[in-house]
Structures are given as structure tokens and as C-alpha cells.
Amino acid sequence: MAYQDNYTLIADSTFQVRVKMAAAKAATQILGGAASGSGATVDAKRDALAKAAIIGGAVNGIDMTPTSVADRFIYVLAALGTTNTDEAVDTAIASVWNDLACVELGDAV
């Protein structure tokens, strides 16, 4: 996908709604689920992003609102050329969650 196409996707209201709903769904699953098995630091960072996606809060020391979290997902998923379908957006959200939560390789146990 060309950069102009990626940028156009950012402005697509259907894509925006899909990403917002997928982020809220993933956040709810993360907060309501069992520990990831990757360690307390990873879980804390994933949980912080999940809480910020739903009610706002700090992620890696940066105060975020649900809108600012959604905007970050929209930009990242569009930049990656994510197809504008529910399944593709769900998969992409899962694949970048740790990156946007600032999980680092040294965080896992």
C-alpha cells in the first residue's frame, strides 16, 4: 500500500470506528483475562494501555485518554496497511498491543 493510501485510510470513518471498537474489545479482554504468563512487568504495561483505552490513564509515564489511545492505533494500523475488515483489524490490534504498551524484550520473564 502506498503512503498516500495509508494516509487516506486514516481519514476513513469506517476504519476509525473499526479500530476504536477493536481496541476497546481487546482492552476489555486483557483486563478481564488471566495473566499473560510473560511476567508482571509485561502484564502491568499491557494493563495500563488497556485501562487508558477504556477510561484513560498513564502509559509509560504519558497521560492518555481513550481518544488518544485510539488515534495511536488508527495511525499505526493504517501505516501497516491493515485491511479495513473486522478480522484484519482485530488481528492487527493484537499484533501491535505490546508495542504500543511499550513492552520491551527485557520485560518478559
N, C-alpha and C positions, 0 to 999 in steps of 0.2 A: 504494500500500500504506500502510495506517495505521501509525502509530508502534508501536502495540501488536502489530501483525502482524510488524513488523520485529524487535521485541524477542523475540517468540515464535520467530522464525526463528533467532535467535542460540542458543537452547537446543535446537534440533533436532539430534539427534546425526547424522542422515544429512547434513545441511547442513554440520556441523562437519567430518565426515570428507571430504566432497567438497572443501571449501575447503583442508583440510590437504594432501590429495593433489594438488590443482591447484597449490598454492603450491610444493610440492616438485618437481613436474613442471616448472613454469616456471623455478624456480631452477636445476634441472639443465640445462635448455635454454639459459639465459642464460650459465651458467658454461662450458658446452661449445660455445657458439656463437661466431661471428665477432663482431668489434666492431660496434657498432650503427651507426656512421657519424655519430653525433651528437657525437663528441668524447670525449676522455679523461676529463673530469670526469663526464660523464653515465655513461660505462661504469663508472667506479670506483664511483659511487654505486649503480648497478644491481647490480654485482657484490657490493658489500658487503651489500646486502639479500639477495641470493641465498645468499651464504655464511652469513649469520645464519639464514636459513630452513632450512638443512641442518645446520650444525654450531654455530651461534651466533657472535656477534661484534658489533662496534660498527657501528652505522648512524647516521651524522651525530653521532658522539660519544656515542651512547647504547648501552650494552651490552644485547644482546638474545639471547634463547635461541630455538631453533626454536619452542617453545610460545608465547612472547610475540609472535613474528612471526605465527604462525598466528592467534592471538587478534585481532591488529590487522586482519588480512584478514577474519576472520569478522565482526567488528563493522562494518567499512566496507562489505563486500558486503551484509550484512543491512540496513544503513542505506540503501543504494542500492536496496533492494527486488529484489535479484538472485533470479531464479527458481531453484528448487532442482533444477537439472539439470546434468549434467556439462558440456554445451556452454555453458550460460549462465555457469557458474562459471568455466570456462576463459577465456571472453571477458572477464568482469569482472576477473579477476586481471590479465590483460594490460592492461586499460584503466586500472587504478589502480597498477600496479607502480611507475612513475616517481614518482607522488605519495607513496607510502609509502617510496620510496628517497630522498625529499627532493630530487629533481631540480627545479631552478628554471629559468625561462626563460633566464636569463643563462648557464647551464651549457653549453648547446648551442653548437656552432661553426657 
